[in-house]
Amino acid sequence: MRAHLLTSLGAAIFAAGCIPVQIQAPDEPIEINLNVNIRQEVIVRLERDAAELLDQNSDLFGGTTP
């Protein structure tokens, strides 16, 4: 009985493996949405540029930047 069950199960698995699988590309393109926040980097760059500009023109506001 057990051998018959295992044989039937093996045959079912083997038969399922013979079924052709069709893969079809989607009609619409895949969209990957990457929202990257670069605001902090831009602010840091602007702060550095402003500090350099103020160091080069220290007489604009009557002193140097800290």
mmJSON file of the N, C-alpha and C atoms, coordinates in Angstrom:
{"data_MODEL":{"atom_site":{
"group_PDB":["ATOM","ATOM","ATOM","ATOM","ATOM","ATOM","ATOM","ATOM","ATOM","ATOM","ATOM","ATOM","ATOM","ATOM","ATOM","ATOM","ATOM","ATOM","ATOM","ATOM","ATOM","ATOM","ATOM","ATOM","ATOM","ATOM","ATOM","ATOM","ATOM","ATOM","ATOM","ATOM","ATOM","ATOM","ATOM","ATOM","ATOM","ATOM","ATOM","ATOM","ATOM","ATOM","ATOM","ATOM","ATOM","ATOM","ATOM","ATOM","ATOM","ATOM","ATOM","ATOM","ATOM","ATOM","ATOM","ATOM","ATOM","ATOM","ATOM","ATOM","ATOM","ATOM","ATOM","ATOM","ATOM","ATOM","ATOM","ATOM","ATOM","ATOM","ATOM","ATOM","ATOM","ATOM","ATOM","ATOM","ATOM","ATOM","ATOM","ATOM","ATOM","ATOM","ATOM","ATOM","ATOM","ATOM","ATOM","ATOM","ATOM","ATOM","ATOM","ATOM","ATOM","ATOM","ATOM","ATOM","ATOM","ATOM","ATOM","ATOM","ATOM","ATOM","ATOM","ATOM","ATOM","ATOM","ATOM","ATOM","ATOM","ATOM","ATOM","ATOM","ATOM","ATOM","ATOM","ATOM","ATOM","ATOM","ATOM","ATOM","ATOM","ATOM","ATOM","ATOM","ATOM","ATOM","ATOM","ATOM","ATOM","ATOM","ATOM","ATOM","ATOM","ATOM","ATOM","ATOM","ATOM","ATOM","ATOM","ATOM","ATOM","ATOM","ATOM","ATOM","ATOM","ATOM","ATOM","ATOM","ATOM","ATOM","ATOM","ATOM","ATOM","ATOM","ATOM","ATOM","ATOM","ATOM","ATOM","ATOM","ATOM","ATOM","ATOM","ATOM","ATOM","ATOM","ATOM","ATOM","ATOM","ATOM","ATOM","ATOM","ATOM","ATOM","ATOM","ATOM","ATOM","ATOM","ATOM","ATOM","ATOM","ATOM","ATOM","ATOM","ATOM","ATOM","ATOM","ATOM","ATOM","ATOM","ATOM","ATOM","ATOM","ATOM","ATOM","ATOM","ATOM","ATOM"],
"id":[1,2,3,4,5,6,7,8,9,10,11,12,13,14,15,16,17,18,19,20,21,22,23,24,25,26,27,28,29,30,31,32,33,34,35,36,37,38,39,40,41,42,43,44,45,46,47,48,49,50,51,52,53,54,55,56,57,58,59,60,61,62,63,64,65,66,67,68,69,70,71,72,73,74,75,76,77,78,79,80,81,82,83,84,85,86,87,88,89,90,91,92,93,94,95,96,97,98,99,100,101,102,103,104,105,106,107,108,109,110,111,112,113,114,115,116,117,118,119,120,121,122,123,124,125,126,127,128,129,130,131,132,133,134,135,136,137,138,139,140,141,142,143,144,145,146,147,148,149,150,151,152,153,154,155,156,157,158,159,160,161,162,163,164,165,166,167,168,169,170,171,172,173,174,175,176,177,178,179,180,181,182,183,184,185,186,187,188,189,190,191,192,193,194,195,196,197,198],
"type_symbol":["N","C","C","N","C","C","N","C","C","N","C","C","N","C","C","N","C","C","N","C","C","N","C","C","N","C","C","N","C","C","N","C","C","N","C","C","N","C","C","N","C","C","N","C","C","N","C","C","N","C","C","N","C","C","N","C","C","N","C","C","N","C","C","N","C","C","N","C","C","N","C","C","N","C","C","N","C","C","N","C","C","N","C","C","N","C","C","N","C","C","N","C","C","N","C","C","N","C","C","N","C","C","N","C","C","N","C","C","N","C","C","N","C","C","N","C","C","N","C","C","N","C","C","N","C","C","N","C","C","N","C","C","N","C","C","N","C","C","N","C","C","N","C","C","N","C","C","N","C","C","N","C","C","N","C","C","N","C","C","N","C","C","N","C","C","N","C","C","N","C","C","N","C","C","N","C","C","N","C","C","N","C","C","N","C","C","N","C","C","N","C","C","N","C","C","N","C","C"],
"label_atom_id":["N","CA","C","N","CA","C","N","CA","C","N","CA","C","N","CA","C","N","CA","C","N","CA","C","N","CA","C","N","CA","C","N","CA","C","N","CA","C","N","CA","C","N","CA","C","N","CA","C","N","CA","C","N","CA","C","N","CA","C","N","CA","C","N","CA","C","N","CA","C","N","CA","C","N","CA","C","N","CA","C","N","CA","C","N","CA","C","N","CA","C","N","CA","C","N","CA","C","N","CA","C","N","CA","C","N","CA","C","N","CA","C","N","CA","C","N","CA","C","N","CA","C","N","CA","C","N","CA","C","N","CA","C","N","CA","C","N","CA","C","N","CA","C","N","CA","C","N","CA","C","N","CA","C","N","CA","C","N","CA","C","N","CA","C","N","CA","C","N","CA","C","N","CA","C","N","CA","C","N","CA","C","N","CA","C","N","CA","C","N","CA","C","N","CA","C","N","CA","C","N","CA","C","N","CA","C","N","CA","C","N","CA","C","N","CA","C","N","CA","C","N","CA","C","N","CA","C","N","CA","C"],
"label_alt_id":[null,null,null,null,null,null,null,null,null,null,null,null,null,null,null,null,null,null,null,null,null,null,null,null,null,null,null,null,null,null,null,null,null,null,null,null,null,null,null,null,null,null,null,null,null,null,null,null,null,null,null,null,null,null,null,null,null,null,null,null,null,null,null,null,null,null,null,null,null,null,null,null,null,null,null,null,null,null,null,null,null,null,null,null,null,null,null,null,null,null,null,null,null,null,null,null,null,null,null,null,null,null,null,null,null,null,null,null,null,null,null,null,null,null,null,null,null,null,null,null,null,null,null,null,null,null,null,null,null,null,null,null,null,null,null,null,null,null,null,null,null,null,null,null,null,null,null,null,null,null,null,null,null,null,null,null,null,null,null,null,null,null,null,null,null,null,null,null,null,null,null,null,null,null,null,null,null,null,null,null,null,null,null,null,null,null,null,null,null,null,null,null,null,null,null,null,null,null],
"label_comp_id":["MET","MET","MET","ARG","ARG","ARG","ALA","ALA","ALA","HIS","HIS","HIS","LEU","LEU","LEU","LEU","LEU","LEU","THR","THR","THR","SER","SER","SER","LEU","LEU","LEU","GLY","GLY","GLY","ALA","ALA","ALA","ALA","ALA","ALA","ILE","ILE","ILE","PHE","PHE","PHE","ALA","ALA","ALA","ALA","ALA","ALA","GLY","GLY","GLY","CYS","CYS","CYS","ILE","ILE","ILE","PRO","PRO","PRO","VAL","VAL","VAL","GLN","GLN","GLN","ILE","ILE","ILE","GLN","GLN","GLN","ALA","ALA","ALA","PRO","PRO","PRO","ASP","ASP","ASP","GLU","GLU","GLU","PRO","PRO","PRO","ILE","ILE","ILE","GLU","GLU","GLU","ILE","ILE","ILE","ASN","ASN","ASN","LEU","LEU","LEU","ASN","ASN","ASN","VAL","VAL","VAL","ASN","ASN","ASN","ILE","ILE","ILE","ARG","ARG","ARG","GLN","GLN","GLN","GLU","GLU","GLU","VAL","VAL","VAL","ILE","ILE","ILE","VAL","VAL","VAL","ARG","ARG","ARG","LEU","LEU","LEU","GLU","GLU","GLU","ARG","ARG","ARG","ASP","ASP","ASP","ALA","ALA","ALA","ALA","ALA","ALA","GLU","GLU","GLU","LEU","LEU","LEU","LEU","LEU","LEU","ASP","ASP","ASP","GLN","GLN","GLN","ASN","ASN","ASN","SER","SER","SER","ASP","ASP","ASP","LEU","LEU","LEU","PHE","PHE","PHE","GLY","GLY","GLY","GLY","GLY","GLY","THR","THR","THR","THR","THR","THR","PRO","PRO","PRO"],
"label_asym_id":["A","A","A","A","A","A","A","A","A","A","A","A","A","A","A","A","A","A","A","A","A","A","A","A","A","A","A","A","A","A","A","A","A","A","A","A","A","A","A","A","A","A","A","A","A","A","A","A","A","A","A","A","A","A","A","A","A","A","A","A","A","A","A","A","A","A","A","A","A","A","A","A","A","A","A","A","A","A","A","A","A","A","A","A","A","A","A","A","A","A","A","A","A","A","A","A","A","A","A","A","A","A","A","A","A","A","A","A","A","A","A","A","A","A","A","A","A","A","A","A","A","A","A","A","A","A","A","A","A","A","A","A","A","A","A","A","A","A","A","A","A","A","A","A","A","A","A","A","A","A","A","A","A","A","A","A","A","A","A","A","A","A","A","A","A","A","A","A","A","A","A","A","A","A","A","A","A","A","A","A","A","A","A","A","A","A","A","A","A","A","A","A","A","A","A","A","A","A"],
"label_entity_id":["1","1","1","1","1","1","1","1","1","1","1","1","1","1","1","1","1","1","1","1","1","1","1","1","1","1","1","1","1","1","1","1","1","1","1","1","1","1","1","1","1","1","1","1","1","1","1","1","1","1","1","1","1","1","1","1","1","1","1","1","1","1","1","1","1","1","1","1","1","1","1","1","1","1","1","1","1","1","1","1","1","1","1","1","1","1","1","1","1","1","1","1","1","1","1","1","1","1","1","1","1","1","1","1","1","1","1","1","1","1","1","1","1","1","1","1","1","1","1","1","1","1","1","1","1","1","1","1","1","1","1","1","1","1","1","1","1","1","1","1","1","1","1","1","1","1","1","1","1","1","1","1","1","1","1","1","1","1","1","1","1","1","1","1","1","1","1","1","1","1","1","1","1","1","1","1","1","1","1","1","1","1","1","1","1","1","1","1","1","1","1","1","1","1","1","1","1","1"],
"label_seq_id":[1,1,1,2,2,2,3,3,3,4,4,4,5,5,5,6,6,6,7,7,7,8,8,8,9,9,9,10,10,10,11,11,11,12,12,12,13,13,13,14,14,14,15,15,15,16,16,16,17,17,17,18,18,18,19,19,19,20,20,20,21,21,21,22,22,22,23,23,23,24,24,24,25,25,25,26,26,26,27,27,27,28,28,28,29,29,29,30,30,30,31,31,31,32,32,32,33,33,33,34,34,34,35,35,35,36,36,36,37,37,37,38,38,38,39,39,39,40,40,40,41,41,41,42,42,42,43,43,43,44,44,44,45,45,45,46,46,46,47,47,47,48,48,48,49,49,49,50,50,50,51,51,51,52,52,52,53,53,53,54,54,54,55,55,55,56,56,56,57,57,57,58,58,58,59,59,59,60,60,60,61,61,61,62,62,62,63,63,63,64,64,64,65,65,65,66,66,66],
"pdbx_PDB_ins_code":[null,null,null,null,null,null,null,null,null,null,null,null,null,null,null,null,null,null,null,null,null,null,null,null,null,null,null,null,null,null,null,null,null,null,null,null,null,null,null,null,null,null,null,null,null,null,null,null,null,null,null,null,null,null,null,null,null,null,null,null,null,null,null,null,null,null,null,null,null,null,null,null,null,null,null,null,null,null,null,null,null,null,null,null,null,null,null,null,null,null,null,null,null,null,null,null,null,null,null,null,null,null,null,null,null,null,null,null,null,null,null,null,null,null,null,null,null,null,null,null,null,null,null,null,null,null,null,null,null,null,null,null,null,null,null,null,null,null,null,null,null,null,null,null,null,null,null,null,null,null,null,null,null,null,null,null,null,null,null,null,null,null,null,null,null,null,null,null,null,null,null,null,null,null,null,null,null,null,null,null,null,null,null,null,null,null,null,null,null,null,null,null,null,null,null,null,null,null],
"Cartn_x":[0.83,0.0,0.869,1.886,2.754,3.584,4.061,4.836,3.97,2.721,1.793,1.541,1.402,1.172,2.384,3.585,4.811,5.008,4.675,4.787,3.802,2.593,1.593,2.008,2.531,2.985,4.155,5.095,6.236,5.795,4.831,4.327,3.615,2.887,2.186,3.185,4.233,5.256,5.968,6.282,6.95,6.064,4.785,3.856,3.685,3.686,3.55,4.772,5.917,7.135,7.157,6.333,6.301,5.349,4.598,3.653,4.451,4.232,4.99,4.582,5.546,5.323,5.536,4.572,4.68,4.906,5.916,6.212,5.996,5.17,4.854,5.249,5.906,6.299,5.058,5.063,3.9,3.74,2.51,2.227,2.827,2.807,3.345,4.769,5.614,6.978,6.963,7.957,8.085,8.592,7.915,8.282,8.906,10.112,10.797,10.895,10.27,10.211,11.242,12.28,13.31,13.206,12.734,12.659,13.871,14.796,16.018,16.029,16.269,16.292,17.74,18.055,19.411,19.485,18.435,18.352,19.476,19.778,20.792,22.168,22.491,23.787,23.9,22.83,22.847,23.026,22.352,22.482,23.9,24.507,25.885,26.827,26.623,27.479,27.301,26.047,25.804,26.415,26.349,26.953,28.467,29.089,30.537,30.904,30.139,30.409,30.219,29.185,28.941,30.045,30.499,31.58,32.867,33.169,34.36,34.249,33.069,32.842,32.999,32.461,32.596,34.039,34.768,36.188,37.0,36.653,37.376,37.039,35.831,35.374,34.984,35.929,35.618,35.192,35.474,35.108,33.643,32.893,31.493,30.634,30.801,29.967,30.772,31.983,32.791,33.428,33.599,34.245,34.38,34.869,35.048,33.975,33.807,32.827,33.444,32.64,33.162,33.689],
"Cartn_y":[-1.196,0.0,1.252,1.255,2.424,2.605,1.507,1.577,2.083,1.66,2.105,3.619,4.095,5.521,6.338,5.89,6.601,6.593,5.497,5.416,6.377,6.435,7.341,8.795,9.089,10.447,10.832,9.935,10.197,10.405,9.616,9.764,11.107,11.538,12.818,13.974,13.886,14.938,14.955,13.796,13.704,14.266,13.968,14.451,15.967,16.49,17.935,18.652,18.027,18.619,18.679,17.922,17.882,18.912,19.605,20.605,21.822,22.299,23.459,24.746,25.553,26.815,27.943,28.834,29.963,31.234,31.961,33.232,34.326,35.298,36.377,37.704,38.526,39.846,40.705,41.579,42.437,43.447,43.889,44.865,46.226,46.606,47.898,47.706,48.702,48.57,48.569,47.951,47.919,49.283,49.864,51.196,51.059,51.573,51.582,53.031,53.331,54.7,54.866,55.658,55.91,57.35,57.519,58.857,59.03,59.852,60.068,61.511,61.675,63.011,63.498,64.491,65.024,66.425,66.857,68.221,68.523,67.602,67.842,68.044,67.257,67.389,68.742,69.188,70.476,71.602,71.517,72.552,72.599,71.431,71.389,72.026,71.725,72.328,73.836,74.293,75.732,76.402,75.736,76.302,76.417,75.399,75.437,76.545,76.626,77.672,79.06,79.231,80.525,80.859,79.864,80.105,80.497,79.82,80.163,81.566,81.905,83.228,84.318,84.059,85.038,85.138,84.017,84.062,84.87,84.727,85.463,86.954,87.292,88.684,89.011,88.917,89.076,90.496,91.441,92.822,93.142,92.17,92.419,92.699,91.9,92.044,92.471,92.873,93.386,92.318,91.113,90.068,88.787,87.745,86.445,85.498,84.422,83.406,82.512,81.97,81.105,79.804],
"Cartn_z":[0.0,0.0,0.0,0.887,0.987,-0.292,-0.857,-2.09,-3.239,-3.253,-4.299,-4.171,-2.923,-2.68,-3.115,-2.775,-3.158,-4.669,-5.296,-6.753,-7.416,-6.904,-7.465,-7.263,-6.074,-5.782,-6.682,-6.868,-7.752,-9.182,-9.652,-11.012,-11.177,-10.151,-10.229,-10.285,-9.482,-9.501,-10.845,-11.376,-12.673,-13.779,-13.723,-14.747,-14.644,-13.426,-13.256,-13.794,-13.731,-14.26,-15.773,-16.428,-17.9,-18.494,-17.663,-18.169,-18.636,-19.873,-20.352,-19.601,-19.331,-18.635,-19.626,-19.714,-20.625,-19.816,-20.206,-19.551,-20.585,-20.216,-21.14,-20.495,-21.272,-20.783,-20.597,-19.582,-19.374,-20.511,-20.718,-21.776,-21.455,-20.174,-19.754,-19.226,-19.383,-18.849,-17.323,-16.743,-15.295,-14.844,-13.882,-13.391,-12.007,-11.87,-10.588,-10.15,-9.041,-8.554,-7.442,-7.7,-6.701,-6.233,-5.037,-4.456,-3.548,-3.974,-3.226,-2.745,-1.467,-0.894,-0.882,-1.722,-1.784,-1.224,-0.547,-0.038,0.939,1.836,2.846,2.21,1.214,0.545,-0.147,-0.769,-1.454,-0.444,0.682,1.716,2.258,2.471,2.966,1.958,0.69,-0.336,-0.379,-0.28,-0.296,0.931,2.098,3.303,3.133,2.563,2.344,1.361,0.273,-0.717,-0.114,0.686,1.323,2.311,3.071,4.03,3.308,2.209,1.438,0.851,0.345,-0.228,0.837,2.03,3.111,3.596,3.587,3.982,2.961,1.698,0.665,0.709,1.121,1.19,2.627,3.532,4.952,5.304,4.465,4.764,4.439,3.867,3.518,4.752,5.799,6.991,8.2,8.012,9.109,9.977,9.508,10.305,9.514,10.182,9.528,10.012,9.288,9.675,10.739,11.625,12.687,12.153],
"occupancy":[1.0,1.0,1.0,1.0,1.0,1.0,1.0,1.0,1.0,1.0,1.0,1.0,1.0,1.0,1.0,1.0,1.0,1.0,1.0,1.0,1.0,1.0,1.0,1.0,1.0,1.0,1.0,1.0,1.0,1.0,1.0,1.0,1.0,1.0,1.0,1.0,1.0,1.0,1.0,1.0,1.0,1.0,1.0,1.0,1.0,1.0,1.0,1.0,1.0,1.0,1.0,1.0,1.0,1.0,1.0,1.0,1.0,1.0,1.0,1.0,1.0,1.0,1.0,1.0,1.0,1.0,1.0,1.0,1.0,1.0,1.0,1.0,1.0,1.0,1.0,1.0,1.0,1.0,1.0,1.0,1.0,1.0,1.0,1.0,1.0,1.0,1.0,1.0,1.0,1.0,1.0,1.0,1.0,1.0,1.0,1.0,1.0,1.0,1.0,1.0,1.0,1.0,1.0,1.0,1.0,1.0,1.0,1.0,1.0,1.0,1.0,1.0,1.0,1.0,1.0,1.0,1.0,1.0,1.0,1.0,1.0,1.0,1.0,1.0,1.0,1.0,1.0,1.0,1.0,1.0,1.0,1.0,1.0,1.0,1.0,1.0,1.0,1.0,1.0,1.0,1.0,1.0,1.0,1.0,1.0,1.0,1.0,1.0,1.0,1.0,1.0,1.0,1.0,1.0,1.0,1.0,1.0,1.0,1.0,1.0,1.0,1.0,1.0,1.0,1.0,1.0,1.0,1.0,1.0,1.0,1.0,1.0,1.0,1.0,1.0,1.0,1.0,1.0,1.0,1.0,1.0,1.0,1.0,1.0,1.0,1.0,1.0,1.0,1.0,1.0,1.0,1.0,1.0,1.0,1.0,1.0,1.0,1.0],
"B_iso_or_equiv":[0.0,0.0,0.0,0.0,0.0,0.0,0.0,0.0,0.0,0.0,0.0,0.0,0.0,0.0,0.0,0.0,0.0,0.0,0.0,0.0,0.0,0.0,0.0,0.0,0.0,0.0,0.0,0.0,0.0,0.0,0.0,0.0,0.0,0.0,0.0,0.0,0.0,0.0,0.0,0.0,0.0,0.0,0.0,0.0,0.0,0.0,0.0,0.0,0.0,0.0,0.0,0.0,0.0,0.0,0.0,0.0,0.0,0.0,0.0,0.0,0.0,0.0,0.0,0.0,0.0,0.0,0.0,0.0,0.0,0.0,0.0,0.0,0.0,0.0,0.0,0.0,0.0,0.0,0.0,0.0,0.0,0.0,0.0,0.0,0.0,0.0,0.0,0.0,0.0,0.0,0.0,0.0,0.0,0.0,0.0,0.0,0.0,0.0,0.0,0.0,0.0,0.0,0.0,0.0,0.0,0.0,0.0,0.0,0.0,0.0,0.0,0.0,0.0,0.0,0.0,0.0,0.0,0.0,0.0,0.0,0.0,0.0,0.0,0.0,0.0,0.0,0.0,0.0,0.0,0.0,0.0,0.0,0.0,0.0,0.0,0.0,0.0,0.0,0.0,0.0,0.0,0.0,0.0,0.0,0.0,0.0,0.0,0.0,0.0,0.0,0.0,0.0,0.0,0.0,0.0,0.0,0.0,0.0,0.0,0.0,0.0,0.0,0.0,0.0,0.0,0.0,0.0,0.0,0.0,0.0,0.0,0.0,0.0,0.0,0.0,0.0,0.0,0.0,0.0,0.0,0.0,0.0,0.0,0.0,0.0,0.0,0.0,0.0,0.0,0.0,0.0,0.0,0.0,0.0,0.0,0.0,0.0,0.0],
"pdbx_formal_charge":[null,null,null,null,null,null,null,null,null,null,null,null,null,null,null,null,null,null,null,null,null,null,null,null,null,null,null,null,null,null,null,null,null,null,null,null,null,null,null,null,null,null,null,null,null,null,null,null,null,null,null,null,null,null,null,null,null,null,null,null,null,null,null,null,null,null,null,null,null,null,null,null,null,null,null,null,null,null,null,null,null,null,null,null,null,null,null,null,null,null,null,null,null,null,null,null,null,null,null,null,null,null,null,null,null,null,null,null,null,null,null,null,null,null,null,null,null,null,null,null,null,null,null,null,null,null,null,null,null,null,null,null,null,null,null,null,null,null,null,null,null,null,null,null,null,null,null,null,null,null,null,null,null,null,null,null,null,null,null,null,null,null,null,null,null,null,null,null,null,null,null,null,null,null,null,null,null,null,null,null,null,null,null,null,null,null,null,null,null,null,null,null,null,null,null,null,null,null],
"auth_seq_id":[1,1,1,2,2,2,3,3,3,4,4,4,5,5,5,6,6,6,7,7,7,8,8,8,9,9,9,10,10,10,11,11,11,12,12,12,13,13,13,14,14,14,15,15,15,16,16,16,17,17,17,18,18,18,19,19,19,20,20,20,21,21,21,22,22,22,23,23,23,24,24,24,25,25,25,26,26,26,27,27,27,28,28,28,29,29,29,30,30,30,31,31,31,32,32,32,33,33,33,34,34,34,35,35,35,36,36,36,37,37,37,38,38,38,39,39,39,40,40,40,41,41,41,42,42,42,43,43,43,44,44,44,45,45,45,46,46,46,47,47,47,48,48,48,49,49,49,50,50,50,51,51,51,52,52,52,53,53,53,54,54,54,55,55,55,56,56,56,57,57,57,58,58,58,59,59,59,60,60,60,61,61,61,62,62,62,63,63,63,64,64,64,65,65,65,66,66,66],
"auth_comp_id":["MET","MET","MET","ARG","ARG","ARG","ALA","ALA","ALA","HIS","HIS","HIS","LEU","LEU","LEU","LEU","LEU","LEU","THR","THR","THR","SER","SER","SER","LEU","LEU","LEU","GLY","GLY","GLY","ALA","ALA","ALA","ALA","ALA","ALA","ILE","ILE","ILE","PHE","PHE","PHE","ALA","ALA","ALA","ALA","ALA","ALA","GLY","GLY","GLY","CYS","CYS","CYS","ILE","ILE","ILE","PRO","PRO","PRO","VAL","VAL","VAL","GLN","GLN","GLN","ILE","ILE","ILE","GLN","GLN","GLN","ALA","ALA","ALA","PRO","PRO","PRO","ASP","ASP","ASP","GLU","GLU","GLU","PRO","PRO","PRO","ILE","ILE","ILE","GLU","GLU","GLU","ILE","ILE","ILE","ASN","ASN","ASN","LEU","LEU","LEU","ASN","ASN","ASN","VAL","VAL","VAL","ASN","ASN","ASN","ILE","ILE","ILE","ARG","ARG","ARG","GLN","GLN","GLN","GLU","GLU","GLU","VAL","VAL","VAL","ILE","ILE","ILE","VAL","VAL","VAL","ARG","ARG","ARG","LEU","LEU","LEU","GLU","GLU","GLU","ARG","ARG","ARG","ASP","ASP","ASP","ALA","ALA","ALA","ALA","ALA","ALA","GLU","GLU","GLU","LEU","LEU","LEU","LEU","LEU","LEU","ASP","ASP","ASP","GLN","GLN","GLN","ASN","ASN","ASN","SER","SER","SER","ASP","ASP","ASP","LEU","LEU","LEU","PHE","PHE","PHE","GLY","GLY","GLY","GLY","GLY","GLY","THR","THR","THR","THR","THR","THR","PRO","PRO","PRO"],
"auth_asym_id":["A","A","A","A","A","A","A","A","A","A","A","A","A","A","A","A","A","A","A","A","A","A","A","A","A","A","A","A","A","A","A","A","A","A","A","A","A","A","A","A","A","A","A","A","A","A","A","A","A","A","A","A","A","A","A","A","A","A","A","A","A","A","A","A","A","A","A","A","A","A","A","A","A","A","A","A","A","A","A","A","A","A","A","A","A","A","A","A","A","A","A","A","A","A","A","A","A","A","A","A","A","A","A","A","A","A","A","A","A","A","A","A","A","A","A","A","A","A","A","A","A","A","A","A","A","A","A","A","A","A","A","A","A","A","A","A","A","A","A","A","A","A","A","A","A","A","A","A","A","A","A","A","A","A","A","A","A","A","A","A","A","A","A","A","A","A","A","A","A","A","A","A","A","A","A","A","A","A","A","A","A","A","A","A","A","A","A","A","A","A","A","A","A","A","A","A","A","A"],
"auth_atom_id":["N","CA","C","N","CA","C","N","CA","C","N","CA","C","N","CA","C","N","CA","C","N","CA","C","N","CA","C","N","CA","C","N","CA","C","N","CA","C","N","CA","C","N","CA","C","N","CA","C","N","CA","C","N","CA","C","N","CA","C","N","CA","C","N","CA","C","N","CA","C","N","CA","C","N","CA","C","N","CA","C","N","CA","C","N","CA","C","N","CA","C","N","CA","C","N","CA","C","N","CA","C","N","CA","C","N","CA","C","N","CA","C","N","CA","C","N","CA","C","N","CA","C","N","CA","C","N","CA","C","N","CA","C","N","CA","C","N","CA","C","N","CA","C","N","CA","C","N","CA","C","N","CA","C","N","CA","C","N","CA","C","N","CA","C","N","CA","C","N","CA","C","N","CA","C","N","CA","C","N","CA","C","N","CA","C","N","CA","C","N","CA","C","N","CA","C","N","CA","C","N","CA","C","N","CA","C","N","CA","C","N","CA","C","N","CA","C","N","CA","C","N","CA","C","N","CA","C","N","CA","C"],
"pdbx_PDB_model_num":[1,1,1,1,1,1,1,1,1,1,1,1,1,1,1,1,1,1,1,1,1,1,1,1,1,1,1,1,1,1,1,1,1,1,1,1,1,1,1,1,1,1,1,1,1,1,1,1,1,1,1,1,1,1,1,1,1,1,1,1,1,1,1,1,1,1,1,1,1,1,1,1,1,1,1,1,1,1,1,1,1,1,1,1,1,1,1,1,1,1,1,1,1,1,1,1,1,1,1,1,1,1,1,1,1,1,1,1,1,1,1,1,1,1,1,1,1,1,1,1,1,1,1,1,1,1,1,1,1,1,1,1,1,1,1,1,1,1,1,1,1,1,1,1,1,1,1,1,1,1,1,1,1,1,1,1,1,1,1,1,1,1,1,1,1,1,1,1,1,1,1,1,1,1,1,1,1,1,1,1,1,1,1,1,1,1,1,1,1,1,1,1,1,1,1,1,1,1]
}}}
